[in-house]
C-alpha cells in the first residue's frame, strides 16, 4: 500500500529548514497541499525572515505541488489564527497539523534564567497548543484530522543542560494522551514523533559520522506513517538514522499495604515489589491506574 495525501491540506510549522522542510517536501510529493510555516529565526529563536519558507514553497511548486508560506510565530495565538484562516480561505479545510517548530536555549538549570525556560516552553508547548486549538474545531466539524506533536528523547529520558526543552517536550506527550481520547470519535488521531536528525538544532552536538547518517529524510519516513488515513492513535514513534522504535510508558503491578501498614518505612521496604516489572501494563487512561489501586484495596478488604 502506498501512503498518499491527495486532497489533504497540511500545516507544517518550522518548515523553513531541517526536519520541517523535509516533512513539507515529502507531504507535498505525496499529494498534500502544504502551508509552510516558518518565523525564520535561528536555533535560539532570534531574528526572522520569510526567505526560508518562501524557498521551500518554491521547491514544492517547481516540483508540481501546491504550497503557500506563512510566517506566523506559533507562540502568538493571533498569528496562528491568521495562518489557519489563510489555509481555509485558500483550500477550505485543514487535515494535517505537524507541530514541528522549536528552539533551543541550553544551560544547566542553575545557570538558566527563567525567561529562557519560559521562552522554550512557549514555543514548543504553547506553540503546539495554539496551533492545535486553531485547527481542532475545523477537524471536529469535518470529521477528520491528523496531528503530530514533536517530542524528544530529552523529554522522554532527560538530557544534561536541557531542563527547559525536556520539560516542554514531555508535556507534549501528556497533551497527546488526552487529545487522542477527546478526538477519537471525530476521527482525529494524535501522535508524537521523537526525532534524532542532523539539523540546525543538533549541529555541533553529534559526531561527524553520526551527523551524516542522521538525515531528516529518515525521520520523515516515520512521520508520514503518523498522519495518513491509516495512522495509529496515541503512539510515540522514535526515529533517527534509519532506526524506528516506540516509546511506551508502563506501570508496574506494584503492591498493596493495609491502612495500618501505610507508612513511609513500609513503602521503602516494599520497594523491590513496587519496582518488579512482572505484570506491568501500558495504561491508556489515568482512570485505569485508579481502578487498579481501588481494586487492590477492595480485594484486601474481602480477603
LOFI-639804 format. One record per residue (C-alpha): x, y, z. Coordinates in steps of 0.02 Angstrom, whole numbers, padded with zeros to 5 digits. Layout:
<atoms>
> X	Y	Z
...
</atoms>
This chain:
<atoms>
> 00000	00000	00000
> 00068	00170	-00050
> 00042	00309	00077
> -00035	00461	-00010
> -00105	00629	00044
> -00205	00678	-00110
> -00338	00811	-00073
> -00268	00835	00103
> -00212	01004	00171
> -00064	01003	00290
> 00013	01136	00400
> 00195	01107	00447
> 00269	01228	00574
> 00453	01268	00574
> 00462	01207	00395
> 00592	01326	00326
> 00734	01204	00356
> 00786	01041	00438
> 00651	00919	00486
> 00507	01035	00445
> 00570	01064	00269
> 00590	00877	00245
> 00414	00845	00311
> 00337	00980	00200
> 00425	00920	00042
> 00376	00738	00073
> 00194	00779	00108
> 00185	00884	-00050
> 00271	00749	-00153
> 00135	00628	-00099
> -00008	00743	-00146
> -00039	00860	00001
> -00066	01046	-00013
> 00053	01121	00114
> 00062	01277	00221
> 00248	01303	00250
> 00261	01396	00414
> 00424	01472	00474
> 00466	01626	00576
> 00641	01622	00504
> 00742	01639	00665
> 00898	01547	00719
> 00902	01394	00833
> 00884	01507	00986
> 00733	01595	00912
> 00821	01757	00868
> 00794	01856	00708
> 00666	01819	00574
> 00644	01817	00386
> 00523	01737	00264
> 00661	01684	00144
> 00674	01504	00207
> 00487	01469	00198
> 00474	01551	00027
> 00616	01442	-00037
> 00528	01283	00020
> 00366	01339	-00062
> 00461	01369	-00224
> 00535	01193	-00214
> 00361	01119	-00195
> 00284	01222	-00335
> 00430	01188	-00452
> 00402	01002	-00423
> 00219	01020	-00472
> 00143	01034	-00298
> 00039	01164	-00208
> 00102	01265	-00061
> 00095	01434	00024
> 00209	01513	00152
> 00159	01592	00317
> 00273	01673	00444
> 00166	01651	00600
> 00253	01648	00767
> 00174	01491	00840
> 00187	01563	01015
> 00068	01701	00961
> -00113	01640	00952
> -00166	01784	00839
> -00029	01744	00714
> -00081	01562	00715
> -00264	01605	00690
> -00216	01707	00536
> -00114	01561	00469
> -00259	01440	00486
> -00380	01567	00410
> -00263	01586	00262
> -00264	01398	00235
> -00453	01389	00250
> -00479	01535	00131
> -00369	01453	00000
> -00413	01268	00017
> -00567	01257	00129
> -00502	01129	00253
> -00355	01077	00363
> -00324	00891	00378
> -00149	00876	00448
> -00051	00977	00576
> 00132	00942	00606
> 00189	01036	00762
> 00374	01045	00723
> 00431	01223	00765
> 00559	01232	00903
> 00704	01323	00983
> 00849	01284	01098
> 00917	01385	01243
> 01026	01258	01331
> 01105	01290	01501
> 01116	01195	01663
> 00968	01234	01773
> 01074	01329	01900
> 01133	01448	01763
> 00970	01460	01667
> 00867	01619	01677
> 00680	01595	01699
> 00648	01695	01540
> 00743	01563	01440
> 00642	01424	01522
> 00479	01514	01484
> 00530	01553	01305
> 00568	01372	01262
> 00406	01313	01342
> 00309	01449	01249
> 00374	01394	01079
> 00369	01205	01099
> 00220	01179	01213
> 00112	01333	01192
> 00156	01344	01008
> 00087	01168	00985
> -00064	01211	01093
> -00101	01368	00992
> -00090	01279	00825
> -00191	01130	00884
> -00326	01241	00960
> -00339	01338	00797
> -00374	01181	00693
> -00467	01074	00821
> -00644	01133	00786
> -00612	01127	00599
> -00558	00946	00614
> -00707	00903	00726
> -00830	00977	00602
> -00755	00892	00450
> -00740	00726	00545
> -00556	00703	00507
> -00390	00760	00575
> -00211	00702	00598
> -00100	00793	00722
> 00082	00755	00762
> 00174	00830	00911
> 00364	00833	00905
> 00429	00767	01070
> 00610	00718	01106
> 00720	00591	01194
> 00769	00740	01303
> 00591	00742	01369
> 00566	00555	01375
> 00732	00514	01458
> 00821	00677	01503
> 00974	00766	01436
> 01102	00870	01530
> 01075	01057	01510
> 00901	01042	01435
> 00781	01057	01581
> 00676	01186	01487
> 00674	01088	01323
> 00645	00921	01409
> 00501	00988	01514
> 00415	01060	01360
> 00442	00903	01257
> 00374	00786	01390
> 00224	00900	01414
> 00179	00867	01232
> 00162	00681	01269
> 00036	00722	01405
> -00054	00839	01284
> -00066	00697	01158
> -00128	00573	01288
> -00286	00675	01320
> -00318	00742	01145
> -00319	00568	01069
> -00462	00524	01188
> -00561	00682	01154
> -00536	00675	00966
> -00564	00490	00937
> -00748	00494	00892
> -00713	00630	00763
> -00576	00528	00678
> -00445	00647	00744
> -00288	00546	00779
> -00148	00622	00882
> 00028	00552	00892
> 00204	00603	00943
> 00367	00595	00846
> 00532	00588	00941
> 00662	00628	00807
> 00851	00619	00801
> 00917	00709	00648
> 01058	00816	00580
> 00983	00991	00583
> 01025	01168	00636
> 00973	01121	00812
> 01090	00970	00826
> 01240	01037	00730
> 01393	01025	00841
> 01306	00905	00960
> 01330	00746	00856
> 01493	00666	00798
> 01525	00696	00613
> 01485	00517	00558
> 01325	00513	00661
> 01277	00683	00590
> 01299	00616	00413
> 01190	00462	00446
> 01054	00557	00538
> 00961	00628	00390
> 00798	00724	00410
> 00726	00612	00272
> 00748	00458	00380
> 00641	00540	00515
> 00512	00599	00390
> 00484	00420	00333
> 00419	00386	00509
> 00322	00549	00518
> 00220	00506	00364
> 00155	00348	00448
> 00080	00453	00588
> -00028	00567	00482
> -00108	00468	00339
> -00280	00388	00333
> -00217	00229	00417
> -00120	00318	00554
> -00116	00245	00730
> -00177	00343	00881
> -00080	00387	01040
> 00089	00325	00979
> 00259	00398	01018
> 00369	00348	00872
> 00556	00371	00892
> 00653	00391	00729
> 00832	00428	00680
> 00972	00369	00564
> 00858	00234	00494
> 00806	00167	00665
> 00623	00163	00717
> 00552	00117	00888
> 00405	00152	01003
> 00420	00233	01173
> 00287	00166	01291
> 00253	00209	01473
> 00220	00054	01577
> 00160	00044	01756
> 00215	-00099	01867
> 00087	-00208	01955
> 00150	-00139	02120
> 00092	-00193	02292
> -00042	-00155	02421
> -00020	-00102	02601
> -00163	-00109	02726
> -00208	00055	02816
> -00104	00011	02969
> 00044	-00033	02857
> 00039	00130	02757
> 00198	00211	02822
> 00348	00278	02726
> 00454	00142	02806
> 00343	00004	02737
> 00336	00086	02565
> 00527	00086	02564
> 00531	-00094	02624
> 00415	-00144	02481
> 00523	-00057	02350
> 00575	-00216	02261
> 00393	-00270	02241
> 00343	-00094	02186
> 00480	-00095	02054
> 00457	-00275	01993
> 00419	-00266	01805
> 00325	-00432	01806
> 00144	-00398	01759
> 00173	-00218	01708
> 00042	-00140	01594
> 00025	00002	01469
> -00120	00112	01526
> -00213	00223	01403
> -00312	00325	01530
> -00274	00388	01705
> -00430	00301	01767
> -00352	00132	01739
> -00225	00167	01874
> -00362	00223	01992
> -00462	00065	01961
> -00308	-00042	01990
> -00270	00036	02159
> -00452	00034	02216
> -00467	-00145	02156
> -00320	-00198	02263
> -00394	-00111	02415
> -00566	-00190	02391
> -00489	-00362	02365
> -00392	-00344	02526
> -00550	-00296	02622
> -00639	-00451	02557
> -00494	-00568	02595
</atoms>
